[in-house]
């Protein structure tokens, strides 16, 4: 796997298809999953989460998790999370929002702001992001409008609602917490292989909507295998369903006949009438 070569193919659109689930693929910058609607107090908990945009990681730390281990099949997500972490640690709130496109999408990845904090990236992330800036002739928006990063701007209000760190006081708390964490624990793996690589137990696991892209029976076997790595009363948030329920929702709803499963409905203040669901397994 050559991350730079594959990323260049993505940037120059030499790849036929990017689906965010290859070893090097389009990365997520933010989630519009309503994490703030279902993530509970995680004080002193050991947490496992899909890496994706990093928002499960950042919000879990804000909820008090003592440790958050990440996994993802898409290695590009790891390098994007490193960029966000460095942004949290080194930028003030307005600089962070500007750099990540919340104030002006055309200023996203502004190179002058990047130069303010790129020194705090590790060698791998520095090589990756410097390479992308060279490809883009130091025009940050060109990185965003390529397939390197999944487009989120049509949903930026949902992004803000979904993430507690967009409250400035929470942003400052997260900044302090991240400076105390030396590195990010990341395993590059497909979710179905993950249970065979875990060497410790967890209180909570967050799988986002991975199951949407899996065969139902295969995915639920993986959930059962992961459940063996739960502490007593541990939980797996294994399926996030957006506002258009379908075959997946129907399949998961049948699991509710077992006392191990429950579902929570999540409402958006921005989009009244839109209700998401998260399905949960409890040991």
N, C-alpha and C positions, 0 to 999 in steps of 0.2 A: 504493500500500500504506500504510494507516494502522494502525500497529502497536497504538496504544492502542485504537482502535475495534474492531479485530479481537480483541484480547485481552479486551476487555469482553464481546464476544459469546461467547467461550470460557468466561469466568468465569461468566457468567449463563446458560450452556447454551442460548444462542440459535442456536448452530451445530448443524446436524443431526448432523454426524459430524466427529470429530477423529481423524486417523490419523497424526499426527506428521510428515506429509510435504507439508503445504501451506506457503505462504510465511510465514504466521504460524500457529502451531499448538501443540499440547501439546508441552512441552519435556521433555527427559530431565535428571534431576538426577544420576544415577549409572548406570554400566553394571554388568550382572552377567555380561558377557562376560569370560572368564578372561584378561584382558590379561597378568596376571603369569605366565601359563603359556606364553606364546609370544613376548612382546616381548623381544628380545635387546638386547645392548649397542649403543647408538646413538651412541657417543662421536663428537663432531664431525660428526655427520651432518645433512644437510638433509632434513627430513621433511615429508610432506604427509599430512594425516589428516582424516577426517570430523569435524566439530565435535561433533555429538551432545551428550553430557553434559559434554564436555571431558576425559573420563578418558584418552583416547588422548593428548591434549595434555599433561596433567599427568604421566602416566607416561613419555612420551617424554622430557620434560625431566629426569626423575629418572634415565633411562637414558643421559643425557649428550648428547642432541641439541643441536646449536648453534642450530638454528632449526626451528620447527614452524609451518607454514602450515595454516590450517583452511579448510574449505568446508562448506556445508550449504544445502539448499533451505529449511530452517525457520529463519527469522531469530530466533525466540524462543530457540533454543538459544544463540545468541551472547550474548544478554542474561543468560541464566542462567549461562553460563560466566564472564561478568564478575563476577557476584555471588560465585561460588565463588572466583575469583581474589582478590577483595578479602577474602573470608573467610580464605583462606590467609595473606594478607599481614598481616592485622591482629588475628586472633584467636589465642588459644593453642589447644592441641590439644583440650582439654575443651570450650572455648567453641565451637570449630568443630563438633565432634561433636554438641553440644547443638543448635546452630542448624540443622544440616542433618538433624536427626531421628534420629541414630543412638542416642542415649541414651533419648530419650522422644519418640515420634512426635508427641505432642500439643504439644510445645514447638518443633516445626519452624517455622522462619522467625520465631522469637520477636522481637517488635518492639523490645523493650529491647536485645536483642543487636544487632539491625540498626542501631539508633541508634549503637552503638559504632564501626561501621566504614563506614556508608554514605557518609561524606564522601570516601572514597577512590574511589568509583565515578565514571566519567566522566559528562558531562552526560546523554547518551542513556540510559545504564543507570539513573542516578538518577531521571530522569523516568519511566521504565518502572516501576521497583520502587516508587517513591513512589505512583504511580497505582494499582498493584495493592493496596498497603496501604490506600489510601483506599477502594477498592472493598470490601475485606475488613474495614473498620472497625478496622484495625490488629490483626486477629486472624490471625496467621501460618498457623495450621492451616487456616483457611478458604481460603487460597490453595492449600494442598496438596490439600485434599479436593475442590477444583474440578478442572476439566480443564486448568488452566494447567500443572500438573506431572504427569507420568506416575507412577502409583503404583509404588513400589518396595519398600515396607516388608515385604512377605511374603518378599522376597529379600534382606533387609539383610545376612544372614550371607555370602551370595555376593558382595554388594557389597564387604564388608570384605576377603574373600579375594582378590577380583579386583584390588584397587588397592594398590600398594605404599605409598602415602602414609598408609595407616591404621596403619602402624608409626610410632610417634612420632618415632623418629630420622629416618626418611625424610620425615615431615611437616616437620620443622625444616629439612632440606636443601632441600625444595621451596619453603618460605617464603622462604629466602634467594635462591634462583634467580629466583623470580617478582618479587621487588623490584628485580631488575636488568633486567627486561624492561619497556620503557615501554608497550607496547601489544600487543594480540593481532592477528595478521594473519588476517583472515577474508574470504572471498569468498562472497557470497550467490548460489548457483547450483545448478542441478540437476546431478547427477554426469555426465549424458550430454553436457552442454555444457562441463564443466570442462576437457577436454583442449584446447579451442580458446582458453582464457583463460590458460593457463600460460605464463610467460615465463622460467622457469628450470628446471633439472633437479634431481632428488631422488635420494637414496640409498634411501629407504624410503617406501612409501605404505601407509596403513591405511584400508581401505574398510569395515571391520566387516561387517555383514550386509545392506548395501544391496542386494546382488544378489537377496536373497530376494523383494524387491518389484519386480523388473525381469524383463522377458522375457529368457530365457537368451541368445539370439543378440544382442540389443541390448546387453546388459550386457557380453558378452565383446568386442564391437566397441569398447566404451568402454575396457575394460581394455587392449586392444591399442593404442588411441590413447594412453592414459596411459603405456604402456611406452616410447613414443618420448621421454618426458620423464624417463626413468631414467638415472642415471649408469651407467657400466660396472659390472656385477655388482649393480646395484640390484634391489630386490625390491618386489613389490606383494602385500600381504596382502589378497586381493580378496574372499574369501568365508569368513565365520564361520558354522559350522553347529552348532546346539545339539544336545541329546542325542536328538532325534527325527529321524533322517535320513529323507529322502524323495526326491522327484523331483529336487530341486536337487542333493543329494548324489550321486545317480546320474549326473546330467549332468556335474558337476565331476569325478567320478572318471574319466570317459572321457578327460579332458584329460591324465591322468597318463601316457598313452602317449607324450607329448612330454617331452623332457628339460628343457624350460623350466618344467615344473610339478611341484610336490610337495605333499604334505599332511602336516600335523603333528597328532597326536592329543594332546588336552589333558585331563588328569584333574583332578577336583576332590577335595581332601582332605575337604571337608565331605560330599560326596555320592559315596561310593565306588560304583563301577559306572557312574556317569554319565561319559561321555566326549564331549567336544566336538571339533570339527575346525576347522582353518583351512587353506584352500587358498592357495598362494603361487605367484606367477609370478616367475621370475628371468631377468633379461636375459642 
